[in-house]
Amino acid sequence: MRSFELALATLCLAIAPALASLHAQEAPSPGGPPPASDAPPPKPVEGLETETLKVTVNLVNVYFSVRDKNGYITNLHKDDCAILEDKNRQTIKNFTQEKKLPLTIGILLDTSGSQQNVLPLEQQAGAEFLKDVLTPKDEAFLISFDINVDLLADYTNSPREIQRAMDKASINTGAGTGSVTGNSNPRGTLLYDAVYLAANDKLRQEAGRKILVLLTDGGDQGSQETLKTATEAAQKANAIVYVILIADRGFYGNYGLVYSGAGDMERLARETGGRVINVGNNGKKLQEAFDQIQDELRTQYLASYTPTNTKFDGSFRTLNISCGKDTKVQARKGYYAIADNAGN
Protein backbone atom coordinates (compact mmCIF):
# COMPACT_ATOMS: atom_id res chain seq x y z
CA MET A 1 0.00 0.00 0.00
CA ARG A 2 2.78 2.39 0.93
CA SER A 3 4.49 1.61 -2.38
CA PHE A 4 1.27 2.39 -4.28
CA GLU A 5 0.88 5.73 -2.45
CA LEU A 6 4.49 6.56 -3.13
CA ALA A 7 4.06 5.79 -6.80
CA LEU A 8 0.92 7.96 -6.97
CA ALA A 9 2.68 10.92 -5.31
CA THR A 10 5.58 10.55 -7.72
CA LEU A 11 3.16 10.59 -10.69
CA CYS A 12 1.42 13.78 -9.41
CA LEU A 13 4.75 15.53 -9.00
CA ALA A 14 5.65 14.65 -12.56
CA ILE A 15 2.34 15.89 -13.99
CA ALA A 16 2.20 19.20 -12.01
CA PRO A 17 4.83 21.12 -14.03
CA ALA A 18 3.15 20.13 -17.27
CA LEU A 19 -0.24 21.35 -15.99
CA ALA A 20 1.30 24.63 -14.79
CA SER A 21 2.94 25.14 -18.15
CA LEU A 22 -0.32 24.43 -19.96
CA HIS A 23 -2.22 26.85 -17.68
CA ALA A 24 0.37 29.59 -18.27
CA GLN A 25 -0.08 29.31 -22.03
CA GLU A 26 -3.86 29.57 -21.83
CA ALA A 27 -4.13 32.54 -19.43
CA PRO A 28 -1.08 34.80 -19.20
CA SER A 29 -0.82 36.85 -16.01
CA PRO A 30 -2.01 40.46 -16.13
CA GLY A 31 0.68 42.76 -17.47
CA GLY A 32 2.74 39.86 -18.74
CA PRO A 33 3.86 39.30 -22.33
CA PRO A 34 1.21 38.21 -24.84
CA PRO A 35 1.07 34.52 -25.76
CA ALA A 36 3.39 33.46 -28.52
CA SER A 37 1.92 33.18 -31.98
CA ASP A 38 3.01 31.00 -34.83
CA ALA A 39 1.59 33.46 -37.36
CA PRO A 40 4.28 35.32 -39.32
CA PRO A 41 4.44 39.11 -38.78
CA PRO A 42 2.59 41.21 -41.40
CA LYS A 43 4.72 42.35 -44.29
CA PRO A 44 5.23 46.14 -44.58
CA VAL A 45 3.34 47.76 -47.43
CA GLU A 46 5.74 49.09 -49.99
CA GLY A 47 5.85 52.90 -50.09
CA LEU A 48 3.91 53.36 -46.84
CA GLU A 49 5.65 55.47 -44.18
CA THR A 50 5.52 54.00 -40.70
CA GLU A 51 6.44 57.23 -38.87
CA THR A 52 3.85 58.82 -36.56
CA LEU A 53 1.71 61.38 -38.34
CA LYS A 54 1.82 64.74 -36.58
CA VAL A 55 -0.90 67.27 -37.26
CA THR A 56 -0.57 70.86 -36.04
CA VAL A 57 -3.68 72.99 -35.98
CA ASN A 58 -3.09 76.70 -35.44
CA LEU A 59 -6.23 78.50 -34.37
CA VAL A 60 -6.34 82.27 -34.31
CA ASN A 61 -8.38 83.50 -31.35
CA VAL A 62 -9.87 86.98 -31.47
CA TYR A 63 -11.62 88.62 -28.54
CA PHE A 64 -13.89 91.53 -29.39
CA SER A 65 -16.90 93.51 -28.31
CA VAL A 66 -19.64 95.00 -30.48
CA ARG A 67 -21.62 98.17 -29.90
CA ASP A 68 -24.38 100.09 -31.59
CA LYS A 69 -26.11 103.33 -30.66
CA ASN A 70 -27.89 101.58 -27.79
CA GLY A 71 -24.76 100.09 -26.21
CA TYR A 72 -23.11 96.67 -26.20
CA ILE A 73 -24.71 93.87 -28.22
CA THR A 74 -24.82 90.55 -26.38
CA ASN A 75 -26.96 88.28 -28.57
CA LEU A 76 -24.81 87.78 -31.67
CA HIS A 77 -24.20 84.41 -33.34
CA LYS A 78 -21.49 83.08 -35.64
CA ASP A 79 -23.37 83.92 -38.82
CA ASP A 80 -23.81 87.54 -37.72
CA CYS A 81 -20.12 88.35 -38.04
CA ALA A 82 -17.40 88.07 -40.68
CA ILE A 83 -13.62 87.98 -40.25
CA LEU A 84 -11.20 89.07 -42.95
CA GLU A 85 -7.50 88.26 -42.68
CA ASP A 86 -5.47 90.33 -45.12
CA LYS A 87 -8.80 90.97 -46.91
CA ASN A 88 -9.52 87.23 -47.29
CA ARG A 89 -12.65 85.93 -45.59
CA GLN A 90 -12.09 83.22 -43.00
CA THR A 91 -14.34 80.41 -41.82
CA ILE A 92 -15.27 80.90 -38.18
CA LYS A 93 -15.05 77.59 -36.32
CA ASN A 94 -15.95 78.66 -32.80
CA PHE A 95 -17.99 81.63 -31.65
CA THR A 96 -18.89 82.18 -28.00
CA GLN A 97 -19.60 84.97 -25.58
CA GLU A 98 -16.91 84.85 -22.95
CA LYS A 99 -18.50 85.99 -19.72
CA LYS A 100 -16.90 83.32 -17.56
CA LEU A 101 -13.62 82.50 -19.28
CA PRO A 102 -10.67 82.96 -16.87
CA LEU A 103 -9.20 86.43 -17.01
CA THR A 104 -5.61 87.55 -16.46
CA ILE A 105 -5.19 91.23 -15.62
CA GLY A 106 -1.99 93.22 -15.44
CA ILE A 107 -2.24 96.61 -13.74
CA LEU A 108 0.54 99.00 -14.73
CA LEU A 109 0.81 101.92 -12.33
CA ASP A 110 2.67 105.10 -13.28
CA THR A 111 4.60 106.24 -10.21
CA SER A 112 6.70 108.92 -11.88
CA GLY A 113 6.86 112.48 -10.57
CA SER A 114 4.08 113.72 -12.82
CA GLN A 115 1.59 111.46 -10.97
CA GLN A 116 2.28 112.86 -7.51
CA ASN A 117 -1.17 114.37 -7.01
CA VAL A 118 -3.23 111.64 -8.70
CA LEU A 119 -1.61 108.48 -7.32
CA PRO A 120 -4.06 108.20 -4.40
CA LEU A 121 -6.96 108.27 -6.89
CA GLU A 122 -5.33 105.51 -8.93
CA GLN A 123 -4.78 103.35 -5.88
CA GLN A 124 -8.35 103.62 -4.65
CA ALA A 125 -10.08 103.12 -8.02
CA GLY A 126 -7.72 100.34 -9.10
CA ALA A 127 -8.35 98.38 -5.92
CA GLU A 128 -12.13 98.73 -6.30
CA PHE A 129 -11.94 97.56 -9.92
CA LEU A 130 -10.08 94.37 -9.02
CA LYS A 131 -12.44 93.74 -6.11
CA ASP A 132 -15.39 93.82 -8.53
CA VAL A 133 -13.79 91.91 -11.40
CA LEU A 134 -11.58 89.18 -9.96
CA THR A 135 -13.11 85.76 -9.32
CA PRO A 136 -11.34 82.73 -7.79
CA LYS A 137 -10.40 81.47 -11.28
CA ASP A 138 -8.91 84.82 -12.37
CA GLU A 139 -5.45 86.21 -11.69
CA ALA A 140 -3.87 89.64 -11.55
CA PHE A 141 -0.45 91.17 -11.09
CA LEU A 142 0.76 94.71 -10.38
CA ILE A 143 3.70 96.54 -11.91
CA SER A 144 4.83 100.07 -11.15
CA PHE A 145 7.00 102.09 -13.49
CA ASP A 146 9.00 105.27 -13.09
CA ILE A 147 12.78 105.37 -13.41
CA ASN A 148 12.56 101.62 -12.82
CA VAL A 149 10.07 98.85 -13.58
CA ASP A 150 9.08 96.91 -10.48
CA LEU A 151 6.83 93.90 -9.96
CA LEU A 152 4.90 94.88 -6.83
CA ALA A 153 2.59 91.86 -6.76
CA ASP A 154 2.91 88.63 -8.73
CA TYR A 155 -0.01 86.49 -9.92
CA THR A 156 -2.77 86.26 -7.36
CA ASN A 157 -6.55 85.96 -7.29
CA SER A 158 -6.74 87.97 -4.07
CA PRO A 159 -7.89 91.58 -4.55
CA ARG A 160 -6.69 92.34 -1.02
CA GLU A 161 -3.16 91.25 -1.84
CA ILE A 162 -3.10 93.51 -4.89
CA GLN A 163 -4.57 96.36 -2.86
CA ARG A 164 -1.90 96.01 -0.18
CA ALA A 165 0.80 96.17 -2.84
CA MET A 166 -0.89 99.10 -4.55
CA ASP A 167 -1.17 101.04 -1.30
CA LYS A 168 2.57 100.65 -0.80
CA ALA A 169 3.37 102.15 -4.21
CA SER A 170 5.09 105.51 -3.98
CA ILE A 171 6.32 108.21 -6.31
CA ASN A 172 9.92 107.69 -7.38
CA THR A 173 11.84 110.53 -8.97
CA GLY A 174 15.28 109.92 -7.50
CA ALA A 175 18.34 108.52 -9.21
CA GLY A 176 17.89 104.78 -9.54
CA THR A 177 20.30 101.93 -9.57
CA GLY A 178 19.02 100.61 -12.89
CA SER A 179 15.90 99.00 -14.25
CA VAL A 180 15.07 95.40 -14.98
CA THR A 181 15.41 96.24 -18.66
CA GLY A 182 19.15 96.74 -18.32
CA ASN A 183 19.37 100.53 -18.29
CA SER A 184 22.43 101.35 -16.23
CA ASN A 185 21.41 104.95 -15.55
CA PRO A 186 17.71 105.32 -16.21
CA ARG A 187 15.89 108.64 -16.13
CA GLY A 188 12.31 109.57 -16.70
CA THR A 189 9.34 107.21 -17.07
CA LEU A 190 9.90 103.72 -18.46
CA LEU A 191 6.35 103.21 -19.77
CA TYR A 192 7.21 101.25 -22.92
CA ASP A 193 9.62 99.02 -21.01
CA ALA A 194 6.82 98.25 -18.53
CA VAL A 195 4.35 97.34 -21.28
CA TYR A 196 6.90 95.15 -23.03
CA LEU A 197 7.87 93.29 -19.87
CA ALA A 198 4.27 92.79 -18.76
CA ALA A 199 3.24 91.45 -22.18
CA ASN A 200 6.29 89.39 -23.07
CA ASP A 201 7.41 88.09 -19.69
CA LYS A 202 4.09 87.78 -17.85
CA LEU A 203 1.24 87.34 -20.33
CA ARG A 204 2.60 85.66 -23.45
CA GLN A 205 2.51 82.13 -22.03
CA GLU A 206 -0.88 82.57 -20.38
CA ALA A 207 -4.07 81.24 -21.96
CA GLY A 208 -7.51 82.79 -22.07
CA ARG A 209 -8.41 86.46 -21.89
CA LYS A 210 -5.56 88.81 -21.10
CA ILE A 211 -5.67 92.54 -20.52
CA LEU A 212 -3.31 95.27 -19.44
CA VAL A 213 -4.69 98.36 -17.72
CA LEU A 214 -2.33 101.33 -17.75
CA LEU A 215 -2.86 104.16 -15.29
CA THR A 216 -0.63 106.87 -16.70
CA ASP A 217 -0.37 110.29 -18.28
CA GLY A 218 1.12 108.58 -21.34
CA GLY A 219 4.56 110.13 -21.18
CA ASP A 220 7.66 107.99 -21.73
CA GLN A 221 11.24 109.01 -21.17
CA GLY A 222 14.23 106.71 -21.16
CA SER A 223 12.76 103.35 -22.19
CA GLN A 224 14.87 100.93 -24.16
CA GLU A 225 11.70 99.71 -25.85
CA THR A 226 9.67 101.87 -28.21
CA LEU A 227 5.98 102.38 -28.87
CA LYS A 228 6.34 99.96 -31.81
CA THR A 229 8.08 97.15 -29.88
CA ALA A 230 5.78 97.53 -26.88
CA THR A 231 2.74 97.32 -29.15
CA GLU A 232 4.16 94.26 -30.93
CA ALA A 233 4.78 92.53 -27.60
CA ALA A 234 1.17 93.08 -26.57
CA GLN A 235 -0.08 91.82 -29.94
CA LYS A 236 2.06 88.67 -29.76
CA ALA A 237 0.71 88.00 -26.28
CA ASN A 238 -2.87 88.54 -27.52
CA ALA A 239 -3.26 91.09 -24.72
CA ILE A 240 -5.81 93.89 -24.90
CA VAL A 241 -4.43 97.19 -23.64
CA TYR A 242 -6.67 99.73 -21.93
CA VAL A 243 -5.13 103.08 -21.14
CA ILE A 244 -6.69 105.28 -18.49
CA LEU A 245 -5.17 108.68 -19.09
CA ILE A 246 -4.93 110.34 -15.73
CA ALA A 247 -2.74 113.38 -15.44
CA ASP A 248 -2.00 116.24 -13.13
CA ARG A 249 -1.96 118.93 -15.82
CA GLY A 250 -0.74 121.42 -13.24
CA PHE A 251 2.51 119.45 -13.02
CA TYR A 252 3.21 120.13 -16.67
CA GLY A 253 2.36 123.78 -16.37
CA ASN A 254 4.55 124.27 -13.31
CA TYR A 255 7.56 122.75 -15.05
CA GLY A 256 6.96 124.21 -18.49
CA LEU A 257 6.47 120.76 -20.01
CA VAL A 258 4.30 119.83 -22.99
CA TYR A 259 1.73 117.09 -22.42
CA SER A 260 1.87 114.88 -25.52
CA GLY A 261 1.22 111.30 -24.43
CA ALA A 262 -2.37 110.91 -25.62
CA GLY A 263 -1.61 110.23 -29.30
CA ASP A 264 0.83 107.40 -28.61
CA MET A 265 -1.54 105.83 -26.09
CA GLU A 266 -4.36 105.93 -28.65
CA ARG A 267 -2.23 103.92 -31.05
CA LEU A 268 -1.16 101.39 -28.40
CA ALA A 269 -4.74 100.76 -27.31
CA ARG A 270 -6.26 100.74 -30.80
CA GLU A 271 -3.75 98.28 -32.24
CA THR A 272 -4.36 95.78 -29.44
CA GLY A 273 -8.17 95.97 -29.35
CA GLY A 274 -8.47 98.24 -26.33
CA ARG A 275 -9.09 101.93 -26.00
CA VAL A 276 -8.08 105.09 -24.21
CA ILE A 277 -10.28 106.67 -21.56
CA ASN A 278 -9.25 110.18 -20.61
CA VAL A 279 -10.21 111.08 -17.05
CA GLY A 280 -7.92 114.06 -16.39
CA ASN A 281 -7.56 114.20 -12.62
CA ASN A 282 -11.23 113.57 -11.85
CA GLY A 283 -11.84 110.77 -9.37
CA LYS A 284 -15.45 110.21 -10.49
CA LYS A 285 -14.41 109.87 -14.13
CA LEU A 286 -11.68 107.45 -13.11
CA GLN A 287 -14.23 105.22 -11.39
CA GLU A 288 -16.48 105.42 -14.47
CA ALA A 289 -13.53 104.41 -16.66
CA PHE A 290 -13.02 101.22 -14.67
CA ASP A 291 -16.77 100.56 -14.87
CA GLN A 292 -16.61 100.83 -18.67
CA ILE A 293 -13.75 98.35 -18.88
CA GLN A 294 -15.66 95.98 -16.63
CA ASP A 295 -18.72 96.23 -18.87
CA GLU A 296 -16.65 95.42 -21.94
CA LEU A 297 -15.12 92.37 -20.32
CA ARG A 298 -18.61 91.06 -19.57
CA THR A 299 -19.76 91.45 -23.17
CA GLN A 300 -16.78 90.08 -25.09
CA TYR A 301 -17.01 87.46 -27.79
CA LEU A 302 -14.37 84.93 -28.78
CA ALA A 303 -14.12 83.90 -32.43
CA SER A 304 -11.65 81.23 -33.57
CA TYR A 305 -10.59 80.20 -37.06
CA THR A 306 -7.85 78.36 -38.89
CA PRO A 307 -6.27 80.85 -41.31
CA THR A 308 -6.38 80.10 -45.02
CA ASN A 309 -2.78 81.35 -45.20
CA THR A 310 -0.97 78.37 -43.69
CA LYS A 311 2.51 79.93 -43.73
CA PHE A 312 3.61 80.68 -40.19
CA ASP A 313 6.49 82.93 -41.12
CA GLY A 314 6.22 85.52 -38.33
CA SER A 315 4.62 88.10 -40.60
CA PHE A 316 1.89 90.45 -39.41
CA ARG A 317 -1.63 89.65 -40.64
CA THR A 318 -4.27 92.37 -40.57
CA LEU A 319 -7.71 91.58 -39.18
CA ASN A 320 -11.04 93.16 -39.91
CA ILE A 321 -14.22 92.07 -38.14
CA SER A 322 -17.69 93.21 -39.11
CA CYS A 323 -20.97 92.35 -37.39
CA GLY A 324 -23.63 94.17 -39.36
CA LYS A 325 -24.59 97.67 -40.32
CA ASP A 326 -24.36 100.48 -37.78
CA THR A 327 -22.24 98.45 -35.38
CA LYS A 328 -18.77 99.19 -34.08
CA VAL A 329 -16.41 96.30 -33.40
CA GLN A 330 -13.58 96.71 -30.94
CA ALA A 331 -10.83 94.17 -31.63
CA ARG A 332 -7.11 93.97 -32.23
CA LYS A 333 -5.97 95.04 -35.67
CA GLY A 334 -3.94 91.94 -36.44
CA TYR A 335 -1.59 89.24 -35.20
CA TYR A 336 1.85 87.79 -35.85
CA ALA A 337 1.76 84.41 -37.62
CA ILE A 338 3.98 82.37 -35.32
CA ALA A 339 3.52 78.58 -35.38
CA ASP A 340 2.25 76.93 -32.22
CA ASN A 341 2.02 80.30 -30.52
CA ALA A 342 -0.48 80.32 -27.67
CA GLY A 343 -0.75 84.05 -28.13
CA ASN A 344 -2.50 83.77 -31.48
C-alpha positions in Angstrom: 0.0 0.0 0.0 2.8 2.4 0.9 4.5 1.6 -2.4 1.3 2.4 -4.3 0.9 5.7 -2.4 4.5 6.6 -3.1 4.1 5.8 -6.8 0.9 8.0 -7.0 2.7 10.9 -5.3 5.6 10.5 -7.7 3.2 10.6 -10.7 1.4 13.8 -9.4 4.8 15.5 -9.0 5.6 14.6 -12.6 2.3 15.9 -14.0 2.2 19.2 -12.0 4.8 21.1 -14.0 3.2 20.1 -17.3 -0.2 21.4 -16.0 1.3 24.6 -14.8 2.9 25.1 -18.2 -0.3 24.4 -20.0 -2.2 26.8 -17.7 0.4 29.6 -18.3 -0.1 29.3 -22.0 -3.9 29.6 -21.8 -4.1 32.5 -19.4 -1.1 34.8 -19.2 -0.8 36.8 -16.0 -2.0 40.5 -16.1 0.7 42.8 -17.5 2.7 39.9 -18.7 3.9 39.3 -22.3 1.2 38.2 -24.8 1.1 34.5 -25.8 3.4 33.5 -28.5 1.9 33.2 -32.0 3.0 31.0 -34.8 1.6 33.5 -37.4 4.3 35.3 -39.3 4.4 39.1 -38.8 2.6 41.2 -41.4 4.7 42.3 -44.3 5.2 46.1 -44.6 3.3 47.8 -47.4 5.7 49.1 -50.0 5.8 52.9 -50.1 3.9 53.4 -46.8 5.6 55.5 -44.2 5.5 54.0 -40.7 6.4 57.2 -38.9 3.8 58.8 -36.6 1.7 61.4 -38.3 1.8 64.7 -36.6 -0.9 67.3 -37.3 -0.6 70.9 -36.0 -3.7 73.0 -36.0 -3.1 76.7 -35.4 -6.2 78.5 -34.4 -6.3 82.3 -34.3 -8.4 83.5 -31.4 -9.9 87.0 -31.5 -11.6 88.6 -28.5 -13.9 91.5 -29.4 -16.9 93.5 -28.3 -19.6 95.0 -30.5 -21.6 98.2 -29.9 -24.4 100.1 -31.6 -26.1 103.3 -30.7 -27.9 101.6 -27.8 -24.8 100.1 -26.2 -23.1 96.7 -26.2 -24.7 93.9 -28.2 -24.8 90.6 -26.4 -27.0 88.3 -28.6 -24.8 87.8 -31.7 -24.2 84.4 -33.3 -21.5 83.1 -35.6 -23.4 83.9 -38.8 -23.8 87.5 -37.7 -20.1 88.3 -38.0 -17.4 88.1 -40.7 -13.6 88.0 -40.3 -11.2 89.1 -43.0 -7.5 88.3 -42.7 -5.5 90.3 -45.1 -8.8 91.0 -46.9 -9.5 87.2 -47.3 -12.7 85.9 -45.6 -12.1 83.2 -43.0 -14.3 80.4 -41.8 -15.3 80.9 -38.2 -15.1 77.6 -36.3 -16.0 78.7 -32.8 -18.0 81.6 -31.6 -18.9 82.2 -28.0 -19.6 85.0 -25.6 -16.9 84.8 -23.0 -18.5 86.0 -19.7 -16.9 83.3 -17.6 -13.6 82.5 -19.3 -10.7 83.0 -16.9 -9.2 86.4 -17.0 -5.6 87.6 -16.5 -5.2 91.2 -15.6 -2.0 93.2 -15.4 -2.2 96.6 -13.7 0.5 99.0 -14.7 0.8 101.9 -12.3 2.7 105.1 -13.3 4.6 106.2 -10.2 6.7 108.9 -11.9 6.9 112.5 -10.6 4.1 113.7 -12.8 1.6 111.5 -11.0 2.3 112.9 -7.5 -1.2 114.4 -7.0 -3.2 111.6 -8.7 -1.6 108.5 -7.3 -4.1 108.2 -4.4 -7.0 108.3 -6.9 -5.3 105.5 -8.9 -4.8 103.4 -5.9 -8.3 103.6 -4.7 -10.1 103.1 -8.0 -7.7 100.3 -9.1 -8.3 98.4 -5.9 -12.1 98.7 -6.3 -11.9 97.6 -9.9 -10.1 94.4 -9.0 -12.4 93.7 -6.1 -15.4 93.8 -8.5 -13.8 91.9 -11.4 -11.6 89.2 -10.0 -13.1 85.8 -9.3 -11.3 82.7 -7.8 -10.4 81.5 -11.3 -8.9 84.8 -12.4 -5.4 86.2 -11.7 -3.9 89.6 -11.6 -0.4 91.2 -11.1 0.8 94.7 -10.4 3.7 96.5 -11.9 4.8 100.1 -11.2 7.0 102.1 -13.5 9.0 105.3 -13.1 12.8 105.4 -13.4 12.6 101.6 -12.8 10.1 98.9 -13.6 9.1 96.9 -10.5 6.8 93.9 -10.0 4.9 94.9 -6.8 2.6 91.9 -6.8 2.9 88.6 -8.7 0.0 86.5 -9.9 -2.8 86.3 -7.4 -6.6 86.0 -7.3 -6.7 88.0 -4.1 -7.9 91.6 -4.5 -6.7 92.3 -1.0 -3.2 91.2 -1.8 -3.1 93.5 -4.9 -4.6 96.4 -2.9 -1.9 96.0 -0.2 0.8 96.2 -2.8 -0.9 99.1 -4.5 -1.2 101.0 -1.3 2.6 100.7 -0.8 3.4 102.1 -4.2 5.1 105.5 -4.0 6.3 108.2 -6.3 9.9 107.7 -7.4 11.8 110.5 -9.0 15.3 109.9 -7.5 18.3 108.5 -9.2 17.9 104.8 -9.5 20.3 101.9 -9.6 19.0 100.6 -12.9 15.9 99.0 -14.2 15.1 95.4 -15.0 15.4 96.2 -18.7 19.1 96.7 -18.3 19.4 100.5 -18.3 22.4 101.3 -16.2 21.4 104.9 -15.5 17.7 105.3 -16.2 15.9 108.6 -16.1 12.3 109.6 -16.7 9.3 107.2 -17.1 9.9 103.7 -18.5 6.4 103.2 -19.8 7.2 101.2 -22.9 9.6 99.0 -21.0 6.8 98.3 -18.5 4.3 97.3 -21.3 6.9 95.2 -23.0 7.9 93.3 -19.9 4.3 92.8 -18.8 3.2 91.5 -22.2 6.3 89.4 -23.1 7.4 88.1 -19.7 4.1 87.8 -17.8 1.2 87.3 -20.3 2.6 85.7 -23.4 2.5 82.1 -22.0 -0.9 82.6 -20.4 -4.1 81.2 -22.0 -7.5 82.8 -22.1 -8.4 86.5 -21.9 -5.6 88.8 -21.1 -5.7 92.5 -20.5 -3.3 95.3 -19.4 -4.7 98.4 -17.7 -2.3 101.3 -17.8 -2.9 104.2 -15.3 -0.6 106.9 -16.7 -0.4 110.3 -18.3 1.1 108.6 -21.3 4.6 110.1 -21.2 7.7 108.0 -21.7 11.2 109.0 -21.2 14.2 106.7 -21.2 12.8 103.4 -22.2 14.9 100.9 -24.2 11.7 99.7 -25.8 9.7 101.9 -28.2 6.0 102.4 -28.9 6.3 100.0 -31.8 8.1 97.2 -29.9 5.8 97.5 -26.9 2.7 97.3 -29.1 4.2 94.3 -30.9 4.8 92.5 -27.6 1.2 93.1 -26.6 -0.1 91.8 -29.9 2.1 88.7 -29.8 0.7 88.0 -26.3 -2.9 88.5 -27.5 -3.3 91.1 -24.7 -5.8 93.9 -24.9 -4.4 97.2 -23.6 -6.7 99.7 -21.9 -5.1 103.1 -21.1 -6.7 105.3 -18.5 -5.2 108.7 -19.1 -4.9 110.3 -15.7 -2.7 113.4 -15.4 -2.0 116.2 -13.1 -2.0 118.9 -15.8 -0.7 121.4 -13.2 2.5 119.5 -13.0 3.2 120.1 -16.7 2.4 123.8 -16.4 4.6 124.3 -13.3 7.6 122.8 -15.0 7.0 124.2 -18.5 6.5 120.8 -20.0 4.3 119.8 -23.0 1.7 117.1 -22.4 1.9 114.9 -25.5 1.2 111.3 -24.4 -2.4 110.9 -25.6 -1.6 110.2 -29.3 0.8 107.4 -28.6 -1.5 105.8 -26.1 -4.4 105.9 -28.7 -2.2 103.9 -31.0 -1.2 101.4 -28.4 -4.7 100.8 -27.3 -6.3 100.7 -30.8 -3.8 98.3 -32.2 -4.4 95.8 -29.4 -8.2 96.0 -29.4 -8.5 98.2 -26.3 -9.1 101.9 -26.0 -8.1 105.1 -24.2 -10.3 106.7 -21.6 -9.2 110.2 -20.6 -10.2 111.1 -17.1 -7.9 114.1 -16.4 -7.6 114.2 -12.6 -11.2 113.6 -11.9 -11.8 110.8 -9.4 -15.4 110.2 -10.5 -14.4 109.9 -14.1 -11.7 107.4 -13.1 -14.2 105.2 -11.4 -16.5 105.4 -14.5 -13.5 104.4 -16.7 -13.0 101.2 -14.7 -16.8 100.6 -14.9 -16.6 100.8 -18.7 -13.8 98.3 -18.9 -15.7 96.0 -16.6 -18.7 96.2 -18.9 -16.7 95.4 -21.9 -15.1 92.4 -20.3 -18.6 91.1 -19.6 -19.8 91.4 -23.2 -16.8 90.1 -25.1 -17.0 87.5 -27.8 -14.4 84.9 -28.8 -14.1 83.9 -32.4 -11.6 81.2 -33.6 -10.6 80.2 -37.1 -7.8 78.4 -38.9 -6.3 80.9 -41.3 -6.4 80.1 -45.0 -2.8 81.3 -45.2 -1.0 78.4 -43.7 2.5 79.9 -43.7 3.6 80.7 -40.2 6.5 82.9 -41.1 6.2 85.5 -38.3 4.6 88.1 -40.6 1.9 90.4 -39.4 -1.6 89.6 -40.6 -4.3 92.4 -40.6 -7.7 91.6 -39.2 -11.0 93.2 -39.9 -14.2 92.1 -38.1 -17.7 93.2 -39.1 -21.0 92.4 -37.4 -23.6 94.2 -39.4 -24.6 97.7 -40.3 -24.4 100.5 -37.8 -22.2 98.5 -35.4 -18.8 99.2 -34.1 -16.4 96.3 -33.4 -13.6 96.7 -30.9 -10.8 94.2 -31.6 -7.1 94.0 -32.2 -6.0 95.0 -35.7 -3.9 91.9 -36.4 -1.6 89.2 -35.2 1.8 87.8 -35.9 1.8 84.4 -37.6 4.0 82.4 -35.3 3.5 78.6 -35.4 2.2 76.9 -32.2 2.0 80.3 -30.5 -0.5 80.3 -27.7 -0.8 84.0 -28.1 -2.5 83.8 -31.5 
